[in-house]
Amino acid sequence: MSTAVAPPPFAARATAVGGSPVRDILSVVGRSGMINFAGGLPAPELFDAAGVAAAFREVLEGTPARALQYATTEGEPVLREALARRTADRGLPTDADDVLVTTGSQQALSLLAQALVDPGDTVLVERPCYLAAIQAFSFAGARVVAVPGDADGVDPEELDRLTVQLRPKLFYSVPTFQNPTGRTVPLERRTAVAEVAARRGLWLVEDDPYGELRFEGRRVPWIASLDGARDRTALLGSFSKVMAPGLRLGWLRAPAALLRACAVAKQAADLHTPTVNQLAAARYLADRDLDAHVRTVAAAYGQRRDALLAGLAEALPPGSTWTRPEGGMFVWARLPDGHDTGALLREAVAEGVAYVPGAPFHCDAPDPATLRLCFVTHTPDEIRLGLERLARVLRNPAVTSPR
């Protein structure tokens, strides 16, 4: 009997790019009673379950043959038209042909990486950056480089310098209620980014999954709507944070040639996003007032943000700092030098509370003293309880003293 030969190894990218620490944390913090500040999970009690169920019921009863059939790669026309109207109403003229429906906005990010990035290309990102964006671009073989910035986002002069030096393919940004920091880039800074992209020949990828969840302040226009950016910006959107993440519905608005390249990449990935989900979402938009629902959700999230912010001074060690987002889902905190939030996570989980250490959100040298807190999943009372548990870990000298 001959000896079996091992099959060939995995592709290099499959072993070079690690999994998501956030997903790994979620897999171990699901036990009853856990206060989970780790995952960016919308509050399930705020889902409009009745409205979504009615939309699915009407679609399946009224047009079952269409709902259960294959669809075009670009997406169901009725949903693309609705998305185009919503985008145009928010200040960016858009037709249905400008929109590609994706299986969550994370797929849109993956498609853009496939369409724009060759192995060895450079991609510029914020510091810190949405973790799954680092994964998507790294998996495509990109060299991911962080652009220095401040509380208002990326430094346009540094963006310009690195664009000249490295000749990157694109700059990726979450300018509104960023994940993980919660910060919002002001209009002046957005305009400067658009000017760099126009002057240096750079694609912009503007990810906006949280923009509708505003509690206070005034909406800032998309970078995609600014002069110099319209012909080079891919704008990503999602229903995950405003309708339901289980629908896995996102979209991509981009210039025609880039949209076509992403459609070809999507054909290789999944042919099309599930038809029944698309039609149910379109039905929901036609029958229900999504904007009114979002206002209700945002008001509740604002109260939860306030509960978190009110308790951080007592929960974190003296000398800690944190952001105050005007919307979205996240607060970013930094403990004093010498603290390592990754090393402290095990003790926190043992106390019944979880967070995400800040290190994975960096593609360069990480800051071990940082952490991300999601404030939307739990009620204010649960948040206060979680902060009490967090204080027992983070303010315990025996645990947090620098080693």
C-alpha positions in Angstrom: 0.0 0.0 0.0 1.5 3.4 -1.0 2.0 6.1 1.5 -0.4 9.1 1.2 1.1 12.4 0.2 -0.1 15.5 2.0 -2.1 17.9 -0.2 -0.5 21.2 -1.2 -0.3 24.0 1.5 -2.8 26.8 1.9 -2.3 30.0 0.0 0.2 32.3 1.7 -2.5 34.9 2.5 -4.6 32.4 4.3 -1.9 31.9 6.9 -0.4 35.4 6.9 -3.6 37.1 7.8 -5.0 36.3 11.2 -8.6 36.1 12.3 -10.6 38.8 14.0 -9.9 39.2 17.7 -13.3 40.7 18.1 -15.0 37.6 16.6 -12.8 35.5 18.9 -13.9 37.5 21.9 -17.5 37.2 21.0 -17.2 33.4 20.9 -16.2 33.2 24.5 -18.4 35.9 26.1 -21.8 34.6 25.3 -22.6 33.2 28.7 -25.6 34.3 30.6 -25.1 37.5 32.7 -22.1 38.8 30.7 -22.0 42.5 30.1 -20.6 42.7 26.6 -18.9 46.0 25.7 -16.8 44.1 23.1 -18.9 43.4 20.0 -20.6 46.1 17.9 -24.0 44.4 18.4 -27.1 46.5 17.9 -29.7 46.2 20.7 -32.0 43.4 19.6 -35.0 44.7 21.7 -34.9 47.8 19.4 -35.3 45.8 16.1 -38.5 46.5 14.4 -39.2 42.7 14.3 -42.9 43.2 13.5 -42.2 45.5 10.6 -39.5 43.2 9.1 -41.7 40.2 9.5 -44.5 41.9 7.7 -42.3 42.8 4.9 -41.0 39.3 4.4 -44.6 37.9 4.7 -45.9 40.3 2.0 -43.0 39.5 -0.3 -43.3 35.7 0.1 -47.0 35.7 -0.2 -47.3 38.2 -3.0 -44.3 37.4 -5.2 -42.9 34.1 -4.1 -41.6 33.1 -7.5 -39.5 36.3 -7.7 -38.5 36.3 -4.1 -37.1 32.8 -4.2 -35.4 33.0 -7.6 -31.9 34.1 -8.6 -31.4 37.8 -9.0 -29.0 40.0 -10.9 -25.5 40.5 -9.5 -26.1 44.3 -9.2 -29.2 43.8 -7.0 -32.9 44.0 -7.3 -33.9 47.2 -9.2 -36.6 48.2 -6.6 -34.0 48.2 -3.8 -31.4 50.0 -5.8 -33.9 52.7 -6.7 -34.8 53.1 -3.1 -31.2 53.3 -2.0 -30.4 55.8 -4.7 -33.3 58.0 -3.5 -32.1 57.9 0.1 -28.6 58.8 -1.0 -29.8 61.7 -3.2 -32.0 63.0 -0.4 -28.8 63.2 1.8 -27.0 65.4 -0.7 -25.3 63.1 -3.1 -27.1 62.8 -6.5 -27.4 59.1 -7.3 -29.2 56.9 -9.8 -30.0 53.2 -9.3 -27.2 52.4 -11.8 -24.7 53.9 -9.4 -25.5 51.3 -6.7 -24.4 47.7 -6.2 -26.2 45.7 -3.5 -23.8 43.6 -1.4 -24.1 40.9 1.3 -23.3 43.4 4.1 -21.1 46.4 3.6 -18.2 44.1 4.7 -18.5 42.4 1.3 -18.4 45.8 -0.4 -15.1 46.3 1.3 -13.8 42.9 0.2 -15.0 43.5 -3.4 -13.2 46.9 -3.5 -10.0 45.2 -2.3 -10.2 42.7 -5.1 -11.0 45.3 -7.7 -8.4 47.8 -6.7 -5.5 46.0 -5.0 -2.8 43.9 -6.5 -0.4 42.0 -4.1 2.3 44.4 -3.0 0.2 47.6 -3.5 0.0 50.1 -0.6 -3.3 51.0 1.1 -3.5 53.9 3.5 -5.8 53.8 6.5 -6.6 55.7 9.6 -4.8 55.2 12.9 -6.5 53.3 14.6 -8.6 51.6 11.9 -11.6 49.4 11.6 -10.2 46.0 12.1 -12.0 44.1 9.3 -10.7 46.7 6.8 -7.2 45.8 7.8 -8.1 42.2 7.3 -9.7 42.7 3.9 -6.8 44.7 2.4 -4.2 42.5 3.9 -5.9 39.4 2.6 -5.8 41.0 -0.9 -2.0 41.2 -0.5 -1.8 44.9 0.3 0.8 46.6 2.4 -1.4 48.5 4.9 0.0 51.8 6.2 -1.5 54.0 8.9 -1.7 57.8 8.3 -1.0 59.8 11.5 -3.8 62.0 12.8 -5.4 63.6 15.8 -8.8 63.9 17.5 -10.2 65.2 14.2 -9.0 62.3 12.1 -6.3 61.9 9.6 -3.7 64.7 9.1 -4.1 65.9 5.5 -0.5 66.9 5.3 0.6 63.4 6.3 -1.8 61.9 3.8 -0.3 64.0 1.1 3.3 63.1 2.1 2.6 59.4 2.3 0.7 59.5 -1.0 3.7 61.1 -2.7 6.2 58.7 -1.0 4.3 55.4 -1.3 2.0 55.9 -4.3 -0.9 54.0 -2.7 -3.9 52.7 -4.5 -6.5 54.1 -2.0 -7.2 55.7 1.3 -9.8 54.0 3.5 -11.7 56.0 6.1 -14.7 55.8 8.4 -15.2 59.6 8.8 -18.5 59.6 10.8 -18.6 58.0 14.2 -15.5 56.0 13.4 -15.0 52.4 14.5 -13.2 52.2 16.9 -12.8 55.7 18.2 -16.3 57.2 17.7 -14.8 60.4 16.3 -16.2 62.4 13.4 -14.0 64.2 10.9 -15.1 67.8 10.5 -16.0 69.3 7.1 -12.7 71.3 6.7 -10.7 68.1 7.2 -12.9 66.1 4.8 -12.4 68.8 2.2 -8.6 68.7 2.6 -8.7 64.9 2.2 -10.7 65.3 -1.1 -8.2 67.8 -2.3 -5.3 65.5 -1.7 -7.0 62.7 -3.5 -7.8 64.9 -6.5 -4.3 66.4 -6.6 -2.4 63.1 -6.2 -4.6 60.7 -8.1 -5.9 58.6 -5.2 -9.0 56.4 -4.7 -11.1 57.1 -1.6 -13.1 54.5 0.2 -15.6 56.1 2.5 -17.3 53.6 4.9 -20.5 54.9 6.5 -22.3 52.2 8.5 -23.0 54.4 11.5 -23.8 57.9 10.0 -27.5 57.8 10.6 -27.1 57.0 14.3 -26.6 60.7 15.4 -27.6 61.7 18.9 -26.5 65.3 18.8 -24.8 67.9 16.6 -25.4 68.4 12.8 -24.7 66.0 10.0 -21.5 66.5 8.1 -21.6 65.9 4.3 -20.0 62.8 2.9 -16.6 63.1 1.4 -18.1 61.5 -1.7 -20.3 64.6 -2.2 -17.4 67.1 -2.2 -15.7 68.7 -5.2 -12.7 66.7 -6.3 -14.0 63.5 -4.7 -17.1 62.5 -6.7 -15.2 60.7 -9.5 -12.9 58.8 -7.1 -14.9 57.9 -4.0 -16.6 54.6 -3.2 -19.2 55.1 -0.6 -20.3 52.1 1.5 -23.6 51.8 3.4 -25.4 49.2 5.4 -28.8 48.3 6.9 -27.0 46.3 9.7 -27.0 49.2 12.2 -30.4 50.7 11.3 -32.6 47.8 10.3 -31.0 44.4 11.3 -27.6 42.9 10.8 -29.1 39.5 10.2 -30.4 40.7 6.8 -26.8 41.1 5.6 -27.6 43.9 3.3 -25.2 46.6 2.3 -24.4 48.6 -0.7 -21.7 50.3 -2.7 -22.0 53.6 -4.6 -19.1 54.2 -6.9 -18.1 55.5 -10.3 -19.3 53.3 -13.2 -16.0 51.6 -14.1 -15.2 50.7 -10.5 -18.8 49.5 -9.8 -18.5 47.2 -12.8 -15.2 45.8 -11.6 -16.8 45.1 -8.2 -19.8 43.4 -9.8 -17.4 41.1 -11.6 -15.7 40.3 -8.3 -19.1 39.7 -6.7 -20.1 37.2 -9.5 -17.1 35.2 -8.4 -18.0 35.4 -4.7 -21.7 34.7 -4.4 -23.5 35.6 -7.7 -25.9 37.9 -5.9 -27.2 38.9 -2.5 -30.3 36.9 -1.4 -33.3 38.0 -3.4 -35.9 37.6 -0.6 -33.8 39.8 1.7 -33.5 42.5 -0.9 -37.2 42.5 -1.7 -38.2 42.5 1.9 -36.0 45.5 2.6 -37.5 47.4 -0.3 -40.9 46.5 0.9 -40.0 47.8 4.4 -38.8 51.0 2.9 -42.0 51.4 1.0 -44.4 50.6 3.9 -42.5 51.8 7.0 -40.8 55.0 8.0 -37.2 53.9 8.5 -36.1 57.4 9.4 -38.5 57.5 12.3 -37.4 54.1 13.5 -33.7 55.3 13.3 -34.6 58.3 15.4 -36.1 56.1 18.1 -33.0 53.8 18.0 -30.6 56.8 18.1 -32.4 58.4 21.1 -32.0 55.1 23.0 -28.4 54.8 22.0 -27.8 58.4 23.2 -29.0 57.5 26.6 -26.8 54.5 26.7 -23.8 56.5 25.6 -24.5 59.0 28.4 -24.7 56.1 31.0 -21.3 54.9 29.8 -19.7 58.3 29.8 -21.1 59.1 33.3 -19.4 56.1 34.8 -16.0 56.0 33.1 -14.3 58.3 35.6 -15.1 55.8 38.4 -14.4 52.7 36.2 -11.1 53.6 34.7 -7.8 54.3 36.4 -7.0 58.0 37.3 -5.4 59.7 34.3 -7.4 57.8 31.7 -8.9 59.6 28.7 -11.8 58.8 26.4 -13.7 60.1 23.4 -17.2 61.6 23.5 -18.9 60.6 20.2 -21.9 62.5 18.9 -23.4 59.2 17.5 -22.6 55.7 16.5 -21.8 52.9 18.8 -18.3 53.2 20.3 -16.2 55.0 22.9 -12.4 54.7 22.7 -10.4 54.9 25.9 -6.8 55.1 26.9 -5.5 54.1 30.2 -2.3 55.5 31.7 1.1 54.3 30.4 2.0 50.9 31.7 -1.4 49.3 31.4 -2.0 46.5 29.0 -5.7 46.0 28.2 -5.0 42.8 26.3 -3.4 41.2 29.4 -6.3 42.4 31.6 -9.1 41.0 29.4 -9.0 37.6 31.0 -9.6 39.1 34.5 -12.4 41.3 33.1 -14.2 38.3 31.5 -13.9 36.4 34.8 -15.7 39.4 36.4 -18.5 39.2 33.9 -17.6 42.1 31.6 -15.9 42.2 28.2 -14.3 44.9 26.0 -12.0 44.9 23.0 -8.3 45.7 23.6 -7.1 48.5 21.3 -4.0 46.7 19.8 -5.8 44.9 17.0 -7.1 48.2 15.5 -3.5 49.2 14.6 -1.7 48.0 11.5 1.6 49.5 12.9 2.9 49.7 16.4 -0.1 49.1 18.7 -0.9 51.1 21.9 -1.5 48.4 24.5 -3.2 50.9 26.9 -6.2 51.5 24.6 -9.6 49.7 24.5 -12.9 50.0 22.7 -16.2 50.0 24.5 -19.5 49.4 22.6 -22.4 51.1 24.5 -25.4 50.2 22.5 -26.0 46.5 23.3 -27.1 46.9 26.9 -29.5 49.1 28.8 -28.3 52.0 31.0 -28.7 49.9 34.2 -26.7 47.0 32.6 -24.0 49.5 31.5 -23.7 50.8 35.1 -23.4 47.2 36.3 -20.7 46.5 33.7 -18.7 49.5 34.7 -18.8 48.4 38.3 -17.3 45.1 37.2 -14.8 46.8 35.0 -13.6 49.0 37.9 -12.9 45.9 40.0 -10.3 44.9 37.3 -9.0 48.2 36.0 -8.7 50.0 39.3 -7.2 47.0 41.2 -3.6 47.9 41.9 -2.7 44.2 42.2 -3.9 43.6 38.7 -3.1 46.8 36.8 0.3 47.8 38.3 2.9 48.1 35.5 5.0 45.0 35.1 
